[in-house]
Amino acid sequence: MKKEVSWLTSRCISSVLSELSKKPLTPMQLRVKTGLTKNNYANIILRRLESEKIIKCLNPEEKIGKVYGISPGKLKTVANALKKKGINQKVKPPPSLNWIAYGKLQCPYCTQLRSVFIKANELRLECRIITPYTIMEKLPGMATSDAYRALNRLAQLNLLIEYEEKPKRFMFNSDGLEIIEFDSEILI
């Protein structure tokens, strides 16, 4: 146990664990929050922590947009390592969330999907109907086919529900609302 905690207290690893103990994150989010400058360094740290079962990938079947959180059985180990480093913070287990969808919305290659999700939420907050055409009003220049494709993809990811076929109309379901509640930064 002591050996396990000692390597966890190195500066880079403890900063990664500190951020992951607040909430699950993607490697890109970790790089930004921890200030790790080397592009692959966050991935190397994550692989090591995952191989030691300190953290786990919450959407392991995905190739892009992987999300990592503290393993539920290692909360105490991480809390002890952070405390030893002088960081006194609560270590939270990952909540139950649609991590596949969350990872896609955080993925730097899925910007159009994220934009449509953000604009669909704006429409929801304005009490307006979510359709490809109202999305295109919010995103001038977006092609009709792109709006349809993005909304259908959000429905496949179980964030929206199509409730009318002609014309296509969508509404948020519990998974989509939980992601908004979990991470308000996603809407920026």
Helices and strands as residue ranges (DSSP letters): H 2-8, H 11-22, H 27-34, H 41-51, E 55-57, E 68-70, G 72-74, H 75-84, H 99-106, H 111-125, H 132-138, H 144-156, E 160-164, E 169-172, H 174-182, G 184-187
